[in-house]
Amino acid sequence: MPLVDPAAARLFRERFSNEPTVVARAPGRVNLIGDHTDYNGGYVLPMAVEQEIVVAVRRIDQPTVQVASEQFGDSAFRTDQPDRANGWAVYVQGVLRELGFEGGLQLAVGSTIPAGAGLSSSAALEIGVARAVSALRGDEWNIRSASLKAQRAENDWVGMQCGIMDQLSSAGGEPGHALLIDCQSLDIQPIPLPPTLEVVILDTRSPRTLVGSEYNDRRAESTSAASSLGLASLREATTLDLDRLTGTSLIRARHVVSENQRVLAAARSLRSANFEALRHIMAESHVSLRDDYEVSSPALDSMVEAANGGPGLIGVRMTGGGFGGCCVALVERGSSEQFSAFALRRYRDDTGTIGRAYATSAAAGASILEGP
Ligand code: GLA
C-alpha cells in the first residue's frame, strides 16, 4: 500500500504559489513493549511505522512562519516575538526555537498517521520539521541530538512531559527492525523482526481523555517513588527494593521494574522467534499497565479481550501512553486480515464502537524526499 502522502508538496504549491526547497518525511511509531519506562530511564522496544508525516518547507524573507495543513488548518507566527503560536503550530514553533532557527519559513504538512490514535503524530511532526529545517540549513543530521531537541520542545514549549521514545523511534527507525532503546544511555540496538510475524495496530477509536494531566501525574509519581528509594530513577530499582515501598509508589514502581525486565525478555524472544514466550510477556505487560500503572481504559481492555483467541494471534497489549488509543498485536504472517476482522467484530459486539485495524511494517526513520 503506498502510504507516502504527496499532499504536503501539493498543498505547499497551492497555498504559497511556489515550490518547496526541501520535502522531508518522518514516521509515526508503535511500541511493541515497554510503556511508561522511557522517562524512568528504562528500556523500550518500539518500531517506526509506514504511516508518516511529510513536511515541505521554503525560506522567506520576513520574520514569519506560515504553516498549512489540510487536516489541522492554517496559521502563522512571528519568529521575532515571544508569543506562543496557536493550535498545532506550537509544535513547529517549539522545534524551531530548539534549533535556534532565525528568519522566516513557509511550511506545509501532510499526514497518513491517524490523528489522536496514539501513534505519535506529534513526535513525527517535530522530527519532520527538524529533519527538513536541518537540510535547509545544511546542518549535519544527528538522530540523538535532534530527538532530544524535539523532546525539549514538547516538554518545555507544549507542556507535555513525554519521554524520549517517540522522537527516537521516528528519527532512528530501521526497516524490518524493532529498536531496543536504553533510555538512559540513548543506545539503540536494532532487533530484526522474524519474517514469519506481522504487526497489527488495533485502534479503539475511543477518545483519549486526560492524556496530558494523567500522564504528567504518573511521571511525578514515578519520580517520587524513585526518590523515596534514594535513587536517581526507577531504572536503578530492583525487585528487592519494592519491599521498601507501599501504596501508589509500590504499584507504579512494580510496573516499571517488571516492564523493564519484560522488554529485555521480549527482545530475546524476538531474536529466537519464541512466540509462546512473547504471548505471555505481552499479556503480562497489559495487566501491569492496567492494574499497577493504571493507564489502560475500558476500550483498551475490551480490544485486548476481543483479540484474544483470534486467528494467528501471537500476543496483544495496549500500547503507548494509554487512556484510550491503540493496542498492538503480533500475528503470524498471512493472518492479519482474518485476525483484524475477528478482533474488530468482537470489539464492536462488546462496545458498540467500530474500531480500526492497520497492518503495518517497520519503516525507516526520518529522511529527505526532495532537496539538499
Ligand atoms: C507517550 C510518550 C512517550 C512514552 C509513552 C508511554 O507516547 O510520548 O514518551 O512515555 O507515552 O510509554
Residues whose N, C-alpha, C, O or C-beta is under 5 A from the ligand:
A	BS01	GLA	G34 D35 H36 T37 D38 C162 G163 I164 M165 D166 G320 G321
